[in-house]
């Protein structure tokens, strides 16, 4: 199983996963041109992607799904509530002809590959995170979590690798430029999780001994920094777990699971 972060953060999210001959994109928050060019850097053709699976209705995750379908012919997997909310909010989504519906909690099958969908308390209409499972390997794509909800640590403990939200540093958020209502939304129960919260998830999950690497994802531009996130995590997380950060604007290296 291989994985590539094409971009991660409030400016747009998209992760590529390839395993057992199946090619998936998780979210479509970047332009079609960006996605195609960044995949091409790793020798991948976006037109050979089997499906785009959408986590929730916020624009940085679904905003370019229409382009992905119309330009590249990719089927879009999305919950009905997510699609309705996104269509009501944005005029850029456009008409989608090939929509495959799922509900949070469903398993989506692509041959030998299973995508487990898990509902989150994030302030989306019907948000999900994902576990991709194939050939005995399990990869999590888990951002926009809301808070550390029940069973989250149990799920992460069952993974070989994870893209995990590590959105903000509490001190940077408190002293940063955001208005009070937005600060409260971010640190509230339907917002995002902090570096220290994410690190504690990884610390506890690491005790099971399965987790090999974590890519810290969806880092805030104003309230976090890769070096800050890594320093916090490295002080808490076991040394046997390799840590990476997903960039807000560029493609990652190719990660192996």
Secondary structure, DSSP 8 states (H G I E B T S, - for coil): -EEEEEE-STT--EEEEEETTEEEEE---S-HHHHHHHHHTTT--GGG--EEE---SSHHHHTTHHHHHHHH---EEE-HHHHHHHHHH-SSS---S-EEE--TT-EEEETTEEEEEEE--SSSSS-EEEEEEETTEEEEEE---BS--TTHHHHHHT-SEEEEE--B-HHHHHHSSS-HHHHHHHHSTTB--BHHHHHHHHHHHHTTS---EEEEES--SSS--HHHHHHHHHTTS-TTSEEEE--SSS----EE-
